[in-house]
Amino acid sequence: MVYLVVRMKGTVNVPYWARITLESLSLNKRFRATIIPENEQTLGMLRKIKEFVSWTSVDAEFIREFIEKKGRISASKLLSTTTTTTTTTNSAMSTTTALEAAPTEIATASVDHEGNINNNDVESKGPQNTDLSKIVSIISQNELYLSKISGIKPWFALNPPKGGFKRKSKRSYSQDGILGENKELLSIVKRMM
């Protein structure tokens, strides 16, 4: 499992120590989201900045939907806006996802038994034909950080939620707010996509 982290507060009056932690998680602006592995180090970082972010555990299905809808190739290019090709094979329609059709560099890194990432197999020229489900499964099993994939930005830009927040936005989840570890964050993020 991995954590989905969303920055809920803006950039004004953020202490230096929190700003450094937020930048290391690629959460530079309000309503930016990222996917990080679920381990002790990242949980410590999240607890340190719990007054600024909200997080929850997500599964592979949500990660796939999230990357398809909000993944970016560059700061101004969504994965979904790149050309999607449709092919007919044996009277069955199959669509190639935008990630597969995008002419960008996608790192196909391997992970050894000690957890080190080997970027020796990175192919950097020409269009790549990668499988989105393979990338999603690697990310969801904590084998590869989202920031290590060179064709996708490590952050996702979200909109304010449709219908607004149902809870207070300046309090923690345990105090009837949205900050910190939030069990209802998936429903909020689906309204933000």
Backbone hydrogen bonds in HBPLUS format (Angstrom, degrees):
<---DONOR---> <-ACCEPTOR-->    atom                        ^
c    i                          cat <-CA-CA->   ^        H-A-AA   ^      H-
h    n   atom  resd res      DA  || num        DHA   H-A  angle D-A-AA Bond
n    s   type  num  typ     dist DA aas  dist angle  dist       angle   num
A0058-VAL N   A0002-VAL O   2.97 MM  56  5.89 155.1  2.03 159.4 165.0     1
A0003-TYR N   A0036-ILE O   2.82 MM  33  5.33 163.3  1.85 167.8 170.0     2
A0036-ILE N   A0003-TYR O   2.98 MM  33  5.33 156.8  2.03 149.2 156.0     3
A0004-LEU N   A0056-THR O   2.80 MM  52  5.53 164.4  1.83 168.7 172.9     4
A0056-THR N   A0004-LEU O   3.14 MM  52  5.53 143.6  2.27 140.5 151.4     5
A0005-VAL N   A0034-THR O   2.94 MM  29  5.42 171.1  1.94 160.4 163.4     6
A0034-THR N   A0005-VAL O   2.93 MM  29  5.42 144.8  2.05 148.1 158.8     7
A0006-VAL N   A0054-SER O   2.88 MM  48  5.38 167.6  1.89 164.3 168.6     8
A0054-SER N   A0006-VAL O   2.90 MM  48  5.38 149.9  1.99 150.3 160.2     9
A0007-ARG N   A0032-ARG O   2.91 MM  25  5.58 165.7  1.93 165.5 169.1    10
A0031-PHE N   A0007-ARG O   2.83 MM  24  5.20 152.6  1.90 147.1 151.3    11
A0008-MET N   A0052-PHE O   2.92 MM  44  5.83 152.0  2.00 146.2 155.3    12
A0009-LYS N   A0052-PHE O   3.32 MM  43  5.18 144.4  2.45 148.2 143.7    13
A0019-ARG N   A0015-PRO O   2.92 MM   4  6.16 156.3  1.98 154.5 162.2    14
A0020-ILE N   A0016-TYR O   3.02 MM   4  6.23 158.2  2.07 154.5 159.0    15
A0021-THR N   A0017-TRP O   3.33 MM   4  6.45 158.6  2.38 135.3 140.7    16
A0022-LEU N   A0018-ALA O   2.87 MM   4  6.07 160.8  1.91 151.4 157.0    17
A0023-GLU N   A0019-ARG O   2.92 MM   4  6.07 155.3  1.98 146.1 152.7    18
A0024-SER N   A0020-ILE O   3.00 MM   4  6.20 149.5  2.09 143.6 151.8    19
A0025-LEU N   A0021-THR O   3.18 MM   4  6.44 130.6  2.44 137.8 149.9    20
A0025-LEU N   A0022-LEU O   3.20 MM   3  5.14 135.3  2.42  93.3 105.4    21
A0027-LEU N   A0022-LEU O   2.87 MM   5  5.15 168.4  1.89 154.8 152.8    22
A0026-SER N   A0023-GLU O   3.06 MM   3  4.87 161.5  2.09 103.0 107.6    23
A0158-LEU N   A0031-PHE O   2.94 MM 127  5.33 155.4  2.00 162.7 170.6    24
A0033-ALA N   A0156-PHE O   2.83 MM 123  4.98 151.3  1.92 142.2 151.3    25
A0156-PHE N   A0033-ALA O   2.78 MM 123  4.98 144.5  1.91 143.2 149.2    26
A0043-LEU N   A0039-ASN O   3.07 MM   4  6.18 155.1  2.14 148.9 156.6    27
A0044-GLY N   A0040-GLU O   2.97 MM   4  6.11 148.0  2.07 141.9 149.9    28
A0045-MET N   A0041-GLN O   3.08 MM   4  6.42 151.2  2.16 144.4 152.0    29
A0046-LEU N   A0042-THR O   2.93 MM   4  6.17 156.7  1.98 147.7 153.9    30
A0047-ARG N   A0043-LEU O   2.93 MM   4  6.13 156.1  1.99 146.0 152.2    31
A0048-LYS N   A0044-GLY O   3.08 MM   4  6.20 139.4  2.26 137.4 147.9    32
A0049-ILE N   A0045-MET O   3.26 MM   4  6.58 142.1  2.41 142.7 151.2    33
A0052-PHE N   A0049-ILE O   3.00 MM   3  5.67 167.9  2.01 125.2 128.6    34
A0180-GLY N   A0053-VAL O   2.94 MM 127  6.12 169.2  1.95 152.5 148.9    35
A0055-TRP N   A0180-GLY O   3.07 MM 125  6.25 152.7  2.14 136.8 139.7    36
A0182-ASN N   A0055-TRP O   2.86 MM 127  5.79 156.6  1.92 154.9 162.9    37
A0063-ILE N   A0059-ASP O   3.19 MM   4  6.45 157.5  2.24 147.6 154.4    38
A0064-ARG N   A0060-ALA O   3.00 MM   4  6.20 159.1  2.05 149.7 154.1    39
A0065-GLU N   A0061-GLU O   3.14 MM   4  6.41 166.0  2.16 148.8 152.0    40
A0066-PHE N   A0062-PHE O   2.82 MM   4  5.92 157.9  1.87 151.1 158.0    41
A0067-ILE N   A0063-ILE O   2.90 MM   4  6.07 162.6  1.93 152.8 156.5    42
A0068-GLU N   A0064-ARG O   2.99 MM   4  6.14 160.7  2.03 149.3 155.0    43
A0069-LYS N   A0065-GLU O   3.03 MM   4  6.16 156.4  2.08 146.1 151.8    44
A0070-LYS N   A0066-PHE O   2.85 MM   4  5.73 165.4  1.87 151.0 156.1    45
A0071-GLY N   A0067-ILE O   2.94 MM   4  4.45 139.7  2.10 120.5 124.4    46
A0079-LEU N   A0071-GLY O   2.78 MM   8  5.51 159.5  1.82 150.5 145.5    47
A0153-LYS N   A0072-ARG O   2.88 MM  81  5.54 160.7  1.92 153.8 158.6    48
A0073-ILE N   A0077-LYS O   2.87 MM   4  5.59 152.9  1.95 156.3 165.4    49
A0077-LYS N   A0074-SER O   3.35 MM   3  5.10 152.6  2.43  97.7 105.4    50
A0081-THR N   A0078-LEU O   3.31 MM   3  5.34 147.8  2.42  97.3 106.0    51
A0082-THR N   A0079-LEU O   3.36 MM   3  5.70 155.5  2.43 106.0 112.6    52
A0096-THR N   A0085-THR O   3.14 MM  11  5.66 174.5  2.14 169.2 170.8    53
A0087-THR N   A0094-SER O   3.34 MM   7  5.91 177.9  2.34 162.7 162.7    54
A0094-SER N   A0087-THR O   3.32 MM   7  5.91 172.8  2.33 170.9 171.8    55
A0089-THR N   A0092-ALA O   3.13 MM   3  5.37 176.7  2.13 151.4 150.4    56
A0092-ALA N   A0089-THR O   2.93 MM   3  5.37 143.9  2.06 111.8 122.6    57
A0100-GLU N   A0097-THR O   3.03 MM   3  5.33 123.3  2.37 102.3 116.1    58
A0101-ALA N   A0097-THR O   3.11 MM   4  6.45 146.5  2.23 148.1 158.0    59
A0102-ALA N   A0098-ALA O   2.99 MM   4  5.90 125.4  2.30 141.3 152.7    60
A0110-SER N   A0118-ASN O   3.17 MM   8  5.29 161.0  2.20 148.1 147.6    61
A0118-ASN N   A0110-SER O   2.76 MM   8  5.29 176.6  1.76 167.7 168.7    62
A0112-ASP N   A0116-ASN O   3.09 MM   4  5.68 160.6  2.13 157.7 160.4    63
A0115-GLY N   A0112-ASP O   3.08 MM   3  5.51 165.1  2.11 115.9 120.5    64
A0134-LYS N   A0131-ASP O   3.12 MM   3  5.34 128.7  2.39 101.0 113.9    65
A0135-ILE N   A0131-ASP O   3.25 MM   4  6.65 157.1  2.31 150.9 156.6    66
A0136-VAL N   A0132-LEU O   2.92 MM   4  6.13 161.2  1.95 152.2 157.8    67
A0137-SER N   A0133-SER O   2.96 MM   4  6.05 155.8  2.02 139.5 146.0    68
A0138-ILE N   A0134-LYS O   3.03 MM   4  6.22 154.1  2.10 144.9 151.7    69
A0139-ILE N   A0135-ILE O   2.97 MM   4  6.18 161.1  2.00 150.2 155.3    70
A0140-SER N   A0136-VAL O   2.87 MM   4  5.99 163.7  1.89 150.9 155.9    71
A0141-GLN N   A0137-SER O   3.15 MM   4  6.15 130.9  2.40 135.5 145.8    72
A0143-GLU N   A0138-ILE O   3.15 MM   5  5.46 155.2  2.21 171.6 165.5    73
A0142-ASN N   A0139-ILE O   3.16 MM   3  5.35 160.3  2.20 114.8 115.7    74
A0148-LYS N   A0145-TYR O   3.16 MM   3  5.40 154.0  2.23 104.6 112.3    75
A0149-ILE N   A0146-LEU O   3.35 MM   3  5.72 163.3  2.38 108.7 113.5    76
A0159-ASN N   A0192-MET O   3.21 MM  33  4.99 168.2  2.23 144.4 142.9    77
A0164-GLY N   A0161-PRO O   3.05 MM   3  5.17 158.0  2.10 123.6 124.0    78
A0162-LYS N   A0191-ARG O   3.29 MM  29  5.44 161.9  2.33 117.8 121.0    79
A0168-LYS N   A0176-ASP O   3.39 MM   8  6.53 159.1  2.43 146.4 140.7    80
A0179-LEU N   A0171-ARG O   3.08 MM   8  5.99 167.0  2.10 151.5 147.3    81
A0175-GLN N   A0172-SER O   2.98 MM   3  5.32 146.9  2.09 107.1 117.3    82
A0177-GLY N   A0172-SER O   2.83 MM   5  4.74 125.4  2.13 130.8 134.4    83
A0173-TYR N   A0179-LEU O   2.79 MM   6  5.44 141.4  1.94 162.3 152.0    84
A0188-ILE N   A0184-GLU O   3.37 MM   4  6.70 153.0  2.45 145.8 153.5    85
A0189-VAL N   A0185-LEU O   2.82 MM   4  6.04 163.3  1.85 158.1 162.2    86
A0190-LYS N   A0186-LEU O   2.97 MM   4  6.14 152.3  2.05 144.8 152.1    87
A0191-ARG N   A0187-SER O   3.31 MM   4  6.49 140.1  2.48 133.0 141.9    88
A0191-ARG N   A0188-ILE O   3.10 MM   3  5.23 128.2  2.38  97.5 110.9    89
A0192-MET N   A0188-ILE O   3.07 MM   4  6.37 119.7  2.45 133.8 150.2    90
A0192-MET N   A0189-VAL O   2.94 MM   3  4.76 137.0  2.13  93.2 106.5    91
A0193-MET N   A0189-VAL O   3.07 MM   4  6.29 120.2  2.45 145.2 158.7    92
